[in-house]
């Protein structure tokens, strides 16, 4: 496949390529990091808003050199987390201060501290290049991405993404075309990197979805019609035959939660119908994308209008077809 791709790209009559960048992003949750800790007789009781109370136990125990069993963590309402409050450094701060002060201590981070000492969502640069046929569909597609990986939080020498980060919109494209190669370049982390909602999907899906729109535009075709053509009639993708490593699939068994592009087609068809896609009025910009995140199909459609130099978002619609329902 790689040999075919390297032959196809230089000889292609038409090439479409684009580079996409995303910045570091702070979580800026509604409620900043906050914790109360009470250290007494070698044991700690904490009240805090965390996403992982077990991690809070371990972090506090390590900071005070006590047993994990001697740390009790009462979890209260989160106040927004998005991944930031899976890192309980602020809880350890309250526990250390309580031990030193000899009394219960409440720690509330200022918004300035919250933004400065976050576990940031990673910055990324993603390059896409495709050879396209007479209808603008890719015959060979190269994707290159570099980002400071989450692994750098645990290993300062980490430069490459984990398999699970590759499987978030980089090497699992749900489209029907012959030749694809996904590459991950090295990137050094200069700040603490952490999870932020959809993790690597945030930049990989943004880039691949935008690039599909670029290819549709280059072909002079409607984006929704082009997307449906690119997906094809729909099938269950055989990723074991396509990928060199075991596909992560968000920790779910692939035989139960496969990438089924028939479902993807249906989500797009319904979204186009419900949003009156074919009846768009002139004077505004419309966009549509449909990735698979957390083993579920999602769709976003946005319309906007610009008044002179000030863009005004008029409408944003989303449709999700869950793989698992939680009642």
Secondary structure as UniProt FT lines:
FT   HELIX           2..11
FT   STRAND          15..22
FT   STRAND          34..40
FT   TURN            41..42
FT   STRAND          43..48
FT   HELIX           53..64
FT   HELIX           68..70
FT   STRAND          71..75
FT   TURN            82..83
FT   HELIX           84..86
FT   HELIX           89..101
FT   STRAND          105..108
FT   HELIX           111..116
FT   STRAND          120..121
FT   STRAND          124..132
FT   TURN            134..135
FT   STRAND          138..147
FT   HELIX           150..153
FT   TURN            156..157
FT   HELIX           163..166
FT   TURN            167..170
FT   STRAND          179..185
FT   TURN            197..200
FT   HELIX           201..218
FT   TURN            219..220
FT   HELIX           223..231
FT   HELIX           239..242
FT   HELIX           249..251
FT   TURN            254..256
FT   HELIX           261..274
FT   TURN            275..276
FT   HELIX           277..279
FT   TURN            282..283
FT   STRAND          285..289
FT   STRAND          292..293
FT   TURN            294..295
FT   STRAND          296..307
FT   TURN            308..309
FT   STRAND          310..321
//
